[in-house]
Amino acid sequence: MALVASILAIATSIGSIVCWIIVLTKLFPSEGVGLGILGIICGLYTFIWGWQNVNQHDIKNIMLIWSFCFGMGIVLNGVLTVAAS
């Protein structure tokens, strides 16, 4: 069980990183270098910006996948924490 949860946790982390990079590629040209660097430093800013501009940049599917990966990451880390104790 823990092995499956670990593999799924890694997959959701990779999915989150890929979505973050895709949204960053939309953030930089739209908001400029200063806010783009903020998006690199603070992924939460990129996540919120992505949801605020979901229709303008046509990234609804990316944001839904990122939200799913984020939520599943929280759940899987909870499962792994319980399994480790």
N, C-alpha and C positions, 0 to 999 in steps of 0.2 A: 504494500500500500504506500509506504513512504517513498519507494523508488518511483512509482507512477506519479505521485504528487510532485516529486522533485523534477521529473522530466517535464511535467506540465507547467511547473513554476518557471523553469528555464525557457520553455516555449512562449509563455506569456510575457516574460521579460524581453525576449528578442522581438516579439510582436510590438510591444510598447516602444522599444527603441526605434524600430523601423517607422512606426507611425509618427513618433516625435521628429524624426529626420524629415519625413515628408511634409509635415506641418511647418517645420523650420524653413524649408525651401519656399513656402508660400509667405512666411512671415518676413523674411529678409527684404524681398523687393517691395513689399507693401508698406512696411513700417520703418525701414532703414537699418543701418548698421547698429546703432545704439540699442534699439529694442531687440534686434536680432541677437546681439550678444547677451542681453538679458534673458532671452529665450534659451540660449545655450546654458547659461548659469542656473536658471530657475525653470525647470521643466513645467512646473505648475503654471507659470505665466503663459507658456506656449499652449498648454492644454486649455486654459481659459480663453485665450485669444482665438484658438481654433474653433471653440464652440460659439464664440461671439461672431465670428466671420464665416460660419459654416456655409451659408448660402452664397455669400459674395465670392468665395473661392471654390465652391463646389467640392467640398471635402467632407460631406456628411458621412459617407461610408467609412472613410478613414477615421473620423472622430468616433463613430459607433464601435469600430473595431478597437480603437485605443481605449475607449471607456470599458468595453468588455474585458480587455486584457488587464486593465487596471483593477477592476473589480475582482476578477479571477485571481490575480496576484495576491490580493489581500486575503481572499478565502484560502488559497493554497498555502500561503505562509502560516495562516492559523492552523490548518491541518497538520503541517509539518511541525509546528511548535508543540501541538498536542501529542503527535506521534513520537516526538523526541523525549517526552517526559514519561 
